Amino acid sequence: MEKTYIMLKPDAHKRELMGEIISRIERKGYNITNMKMMHLTAKTLKEHYAHLIDKPFYPELEEFMMSGPVVGMVVEGEGVVLGMRNLMGPTKWWDALAGTIRGDFSNANDLSANLIHGSDSVEKANEEIARFFPEGEVTI
């Protein structure tokens, strides 16, 4: 069974959308096999967003991601990496169609405030699961 890493960002928490987003994941037929709320550190964010550190917007992204708690999840299902990417909608929320998480709920001009992160490949999912769940997977 394929696994992916999903993270609800601080704006999902602040706007009280976590339950709705989790419900959409479950209604899609995916299983959440591990979940935890956490506050991210600059060190963890530099690892997670290593490909963005040199971008001019990185300091704002880091500040946003440290502005509140996030919820990390391991989500399992057939074709879950691509399925979750489709359910989330494009990173740029203004390109996201109605019916996607970002299309229905994102409304900020800040590209970082797009509610949810999802791994973009099985390899990246394995790397991100190991980063955010170093204690190993615990089925819930």
Backbone bond lengths (Angstrom), bond angles and torsions (degrees), N, CA, C in turn:
res aa  C-N    CA-C-N  psi(-1)  N-CA   C-N-CA  omega(-1)  CA-C   N-CA-C  phi
1 M - - - 1.462 - - 1.525 108.70 -
2 E 1.322 117.43 132.51 1.455 122.58 -179.01 1.526 110.52 -74.61
3 K 1.347 115.21 146.38 1.468 121.94 178.53 1.517 109.47 -126.01
4 T 1.316 115.00 151.96 1.455 120.69 174.09 1.517 109.28 -140.49
5 Y 1.324 114.83 163.54 1.458 121.11 175.78 1.527 108.24 -104.52
6 I 1.316 116.11 129.51 1.453 123.46 177.80 1.525 107.86 -124.63
7 M 1.329 115.97 137.85 1.455 120.09 177.97 1.535 108.75 -131.69
8 L 1.320 115.35 125.07 1.461 120.97 172.01 1.524 107.17 -84.80
9 K 1.304 116.25 123.98 1.457 122.52 -173.33 1.535 111.59 -81.13
10 P 1.343 116.62 169.76 1.465 119.58 -177.43 1.525 114.77 -54.91
11 D 1.328 118.48 -32.00 1.465 118.96 -179.63 1.531 111.73 -69.25
12 A 1.324 118.42 -29.60 1.469 120.87 175.65 1.526 109.70 -64.38
13 H 1.328 116.47 -39.70 1.465 121.32 177.76 1.524 110.66 -68.43
14 K 1.327 116.84 -49.23 1.469 121.13 -177.15 1.521 111.80 -61.35
15 R 1.323 116.64 -34.80 1.469 120.36 -177.06 1.529 112.38 -92.67
16 E 1.335 116.02 5.25 1.468 122.54 178.00 1.531 112.34 56.48
17 L 1.338 115.40 45.93 1.461 121.87 179.73 1.530 112.98 -108.39
18 M 1.321 117.53 1.39 1.467 119.63 -175.97 1.522 112.06 -59.14
19 G 1.318 117.80 -46.65 1.458 120.93 -178.79 1.519 112.04 -60.74
20 E 1.323 116.97 -42.98 1.467 121.46 178.90 1.526 110.97 -63.08
21 I 1.330 116.51 -44.01 1.463 119.94 -179.01 1.527 110.33 -66.47
22 I 1.323 117.44 -44.32 1.467 120.69 178.30 1.527 110.00 -61.64
23 S 1.324 117.43 -40.33 1.465 120.81 177.92 1.527 111.40 -60.79
24 R 1.319 116.95 -40.41 1.470 120.02 178.81 1.529 111.31 -63.52
25 I 1.322 115.65 -39.97 1.471 119.56 178.10 1.520 109.79 -62.11
26 E 1.314 116.64 -46.23 1.465 120.99 -179.29 1.529 111.65 -67.50
27 R 1.325 117.24 -41.12 1.469 119.89 179.28 1.520 111.96 -64.57
28 K 1.319 116.84 -26.26 1.459 121.44 176.92 1.528 110.54 -69.69
29 G 1.334 116.18 -16.24 1.458 120.47 178.47 1.513 114.23 102.63
30 Y 1.319 116.56 7.42 1.464 120.10 179.15 1.529 109.75 -88.75
31 N 1.326 115.14 153.33 1.465 121.85 178.78 1.521 109.39 -105.55
32 I 1.309 115.86 131.51 1.468 121.19 173.33 1.520 105.42 -91.94
33 T 1.334 116.04 112.25 1.462 120.20 -174.67 1.521 113.30 -98.56
34 N 1.328 117.18 -12.26 1.460 121.17 175.77 1.517 107.68 -158.97
35 M 1.328 116.33 144.19 1.464 120.92 -177.97 1.518 108.96 -155.35
36 K 1.337 114.97 141.99 1.463 118.72 172.85 1.520 110.07 -157.14
37 M 1.328 114.47 149.00 1.456 121.63 173.97 1.523 107.27 -93.47
38 M 1.327 115.63 139.19 1.461 119.76 -177.79 1.519 110.58 -152.02
39 H 1.316 114.82 160.20 1.460 122.71 171.97 1.520 106.16 -107.15
40 L 1.310 117.28 124.28 1.453 121.52 -176.04 1.520 111.51 -83.97
41 T 1.322 114.95 148.08 1.462 122.02 177.70 1.530 109.36 -101.08
42 A 1.318 115.31 162.49 1.460 120.24 176.76 1.525 110.44 -59.39
43 K 1.316 117.24 -38.25 1.467 121.17 179.93 1.536 111.02 -62.07
44 T 1.310 116.88 -47.29 1.464 120.51 179.68 1.522 110.70 -64.13
45 L 1.313 117.04 -41.10 1.466 120.32 -179.89 1.520 111.71 -65.89
46 K 1.330 117.22 -37.30 1.462 119.78 177.15 1.534 110.88 -64.17
47 E 1.314 117.61 -34.54 1.465 120.76 175.37 1.526 110.34 -70.12
48 H 1.321 115.83 -47.81 1.462 121.15 -176.00 1.529 112.15 -65.50
49 Y 1.308 116.58 -40.81 1.466 121.70 -177.99 1.530 111.65 -107.43
50 A 1.317 117.89 34.53 1.468 122.10 -178.69 1.530 111.79 -54.30
51 H 1.320 116.87 -34.26 1.468 121.33 -178.75 1.537 112.36 -74.22
52 L 1.335 118.03 -6.44 1.467 121.85 -177.81 1.521 113.68 -116.27
53 I 1.326 117.83 -5.13 1.471 120.71 -173.65 1.522 112.66 -56.01
54 D 1.316 118.30 -35.39 1.465 121.10 -177.64 1.530 113.80 -82.99
55 K 1.320 117.08 -2.60 1.464 120.97 -179.51 1.523 109.94 -78.91
56 P 1.332 117.28 146.27 1.471 119.30 -177.84 1.527 114.04 -62.94
57 F 1.328 118.18 -22.99 1.463 121.01 -178.31 1.522 113.43 -88.29
58 Y 1.342 118.16 -3.25 1.465 119.65 -175.41 1.536 113.35 -57.33
59 P 1.329 120.53 -44.75 1.479 118.60 -179.44 1.536 112.79 -56.77
60 E 1.328 117.57 -39.69 1.463 120.66 178.26 1.522 110.90 -68.58
61 L 1.333 116.77 -38.07 1.461 121.07 177.54 1.528 110.27 -61.87
62 E 1.320 116.62 -46.79 1.464 120.91 179.04 1.524 110.87 -61.51
63 E 1.318 116.42 -45.03 1.472 120.31 179.23 1.534 110.52 -60.28
64 F 1.324 116.97 -44.70 1.463 120.97 179.08 1.522 111.19 -61.76
65 M 1.319 117.06 -46.41 1.464 120.62 -176.37 1.526 112.10 -68.11
66 M 1.327 117.69 -20.21 1.465 121.30 176.68 1.531 112.02 -97.48
67 S 1.337 117.38 3.42 1.464 121.16 -174.89 1.522 113.81 -78.71
68 G 1.303 117.33 -8.64 1.459 120.86 -179.87 1.513 109.77 -174.87
69 P 1.315 116.25 179.81 1.468 118.88 -178.78 1.524 111.64 -72.53
70 V 1.326 113.69 155.13 1.462 122.17 171.55 1.525 107.35 -120.38
71 V 1.317 116.47 160.39 1.458 121.57 174.91 1.518 107.26 -118.50
72 G 1.337 115.67 116.98 1.451 121.42 177.16 1.520 109.50 -96.51
73 M 1.332 115.59 141.20 1.464 120.83 -177.96 1.525 110.49 -139.28
74 V 1.313 115.23 146.05 1.458 121.92 165.57 1.518 105.08 -101.21
75 V 1.322 115.74 121.88 1.455 122.13 -177.69 1.518 108.14 -117.36
76 E 1.321 115.36 135.65 1.461 121.58 -172.55 1.525 110.35 -124.56
77 G 1.331 116.03 143.23 1.459 121.20 175.68 1.516 110.72 167.32
78 E 1.311 116.29 168.46 1.464 121.16 176.39 1.520 109.22 -64.88
79 G 1.335 116.99 126.44 1.456 121.52 178.45 1.516 114.12 57.58
80 V 1.320 116.79 32.44 1.469 121.61 -171.95 1.528 113.58 -65.79
81 V 1.330 119.08 -31.35 1.469 119.44 -179.53 1.527 109.29 -62.11
82 L 1.311 117.58 -55.07 1.464 121.08 179.58 1.527 111.13 -67.39
83 G 1.320 116.77 -40.20 1.463 120.32 179.24 1.511 112.45 -59.22
84 M 1.320 117.25 -43.72 1.463 120.51 178.99 1.526 110.81 -69.46
85 R 1.317 117.85 -36.94 1.471 119.88 177.66 1.534 109.63 -60.71
86 N 1.328 116.25 -40.66 1.463 120.06 177.79 1.522 111.68 -68.21
87 L 1.325 117.41 -41.21 1.462 121.58 179.30 1.532 111.50 -64.36
88 M 1.330 116.95 -37.16 1.464 121.51 179.99 1.517 111.67 -69.60
89 G 1.330 118.13 -41.44 1.455 122.84 -172.22 1.519 109.93 90.40
90 P 1.329 117.40 169.26 1.465 121.48 -177.95 1.528 112.85 -59.91
91 T 1.320 116.17 152.96 1.461 122.80 178.94 1.523 111.39 -55.07
92 K 1.318 116.47 -44.23 1.466 120.56 177.85 1.523 106.86 -78.55
93 W 1.324 116.16 103.33 1.450 121.28 -171.53 1.523 112.96 -56.42
94 W 1.318 117.61 -29.36 1.469 119.73 -178.97 1.527 112.05 -70.05
95 D 1.348 116.94 -14.07 1.462 121.26 174.46 1.526 112.01 -93.61
96 A 1.319 117.35 -7.43 1.464 121.61 -174.69 1.523 110.92 -79.27
97 L 1.311 115.51 135.30 1.455 121.90 -179.92 1.526 111.47 -79.78
98 A 1.322 115.35 153.55 1.460 120.74 172.31 1.523 107.83 -57.43
99 G 1.310 116.08 142.94 1.458 121.52 -177.12 1.514 112.64 100.34
100 T 1.341 116.95 -18.92 1.458 120.09 173.30 1.525 108.04 -92.17
101 I 1.317 116.29 161.28 1.470 120.24 179.68 1.524 110.57 -59.87
102 R 1.324 116.62 -47.91 1.462 119.01 -178.83 1.530 111.49 -71.14
103 G 1.306 117.38 -36.83 1.460 120.69 178.98 1.519 112.60 -64.89
104 D 1.323 116.76 -34.31 1.459 120.51 -178.52 1.525 113.62 -86.40
105 F 1.330 117.98 -30.35 1.461 119.21 -169.69 1.520 116.36 -121.71
106 S 1.328 120.05 -21.62 1.467 120.02 -179.56 1.511 109.29 -74.45
107 N 1.325 116.47 140.17 1.460 119.84 -179.54 1.519 112.91 -151.65
108 A 1.292 117.66 13.35 1.464 120.69 -176.19 1.527 110.27 -97.05
109 N 1.315 115.44 157.78 1.456 120.24 173.43 1.516 111.31 -84.92
110 D 1.312 116.92 -6.02 1.461 123.42 179.60 1.522 108.23 -87.57
111 L 1.325 117.38 117.30 1.458 121.65 -178.20 1.520 111.95 -60.49
112 S 1.317 117.63 -28.61 1.465 121.11 179.76 1.524 111.91 -68.55
113 A 1.329 116.24 -32.28 1.463 121.28 -174.97 1.532 109.61 -84.78
114 N 1.332 115.37 66.38 1.463 120.26 -179.15 1.529 111.61 -118.31
115 L 1.330 115.82 24.06 1.460 125.97 167.29 1.517 117.62 74.46
116 I 1.334 118.89 -36.31 1.464 119.58 -166.77 1.522 110.97 -149.74
117 H 1.320 114.43 145.68 1.469 122.18 172.71 1.511 107.60 -119.46
118 G 1.314 116.91 143.08 1.458 121.80 173.31 1.509 110.47 -141.72
119 S 1.312 116.43 142.24 1.463 121.56 178.63 1.523 109.85 -57.64
120 D 1.350 115.70 146.33 1.461 119.06 -178.19 1.528 113.96 -101.25
121 S 1.334 117.47 2.70 1.469 121.50 176.23 1.529 108.39 -160.82
122 V 1.310 116.03 163.37 1.467 120.31 177.38 1.523 110.02 -62.77
123 E 1.329 116.86 -40.07 1.473 120.69 179.57 1.523 110.58 -62.78
124 K 1.332 116.10 -45.73 1.464 120.14 179.57 1.524 110.19 -65.78
125 A 1.329 117.67 -36.69 1.468 121.25 177.81 1.521 110.26 -60.19
126 N 1.325 117.08 -46.00 1.466 120.28 179.53 1.523 111.31 -61.17
127 E 1.324 116.50 -40.97 1.468 121.52 178.53 1.527 110.91 -64.77
128 E 1.320 116.86 -44.68 1.462 120.82 -177.57 1.532 111.59 -71.49
129 I 1.313 117.58 -37.60 1.473 120.14 176.11 1.526 109.33 -60.81
130 A 1.324 116.90 -44.02 1.470 120.57 178.89 1.537 110.93 -63.89
131 R 1.328 117.52 -36.40 1.466 120.68 -179.43 1.528 111.35 -69.48
132 F 1.307 117.18 -44.98 1.460 120.12 -173.15 1.524 114.12 -93.06
133 F 1.315 116.98 -13.77 1.460 121.57 176.13 1.535 109.05 -128.87
134 P 1.347 117.01 60.86 1.472 119.92 -176.65 1.537 112.65 -64.67
135 E 1.322 115.92 -20.26 1.467 119.85 178.93 1.526 110.84 -76.00
136 G 1.328 116.98 -3.48 1.466 120.75 -177.79 1.512 110.13 92.82
137 E 1.278 114.47 169.38 1.463 120.30 -177.88 1.510 110.80 -82.18
138 V 1.300 114.33 137.24 1.458 122.65 174.30 1.521 105.47 -125.03
139 T 1.281 117.73 115.30 1.451 120.41 -179.55 1.521 110.34 -68.75
140 I 1.322 115.69 130.97 1.469 120.18 178.93 1.517 110.13 -104.92
